[in-house]
């Protein structure tokens, strides 16, 4: 089994100061598709594959997070 580098939000923010805890929590909050107050579907930001939840603990897969960043940059270049 492949070992993943999983970090909590405070650990990730400490390791990568460019990402504040508040910014990470906002990305995590919007990672999954969700419904607004009028029951309209809102698309997530695509980060859900890099987020693991174990009970109340939220972990970030470091490699998947940065792969998502690269994908976001590719999409911006195309658009």
Buried (B, 14 or more C-beta within 10 A) or exposed (E): EEEEBBBBBEBBBEEBEEBEEEEBEEBBEBBBEEEEEEEEEEEEBBBBEBBBEEEEEBBBBBEBBEEBEEEEEEEEEEE
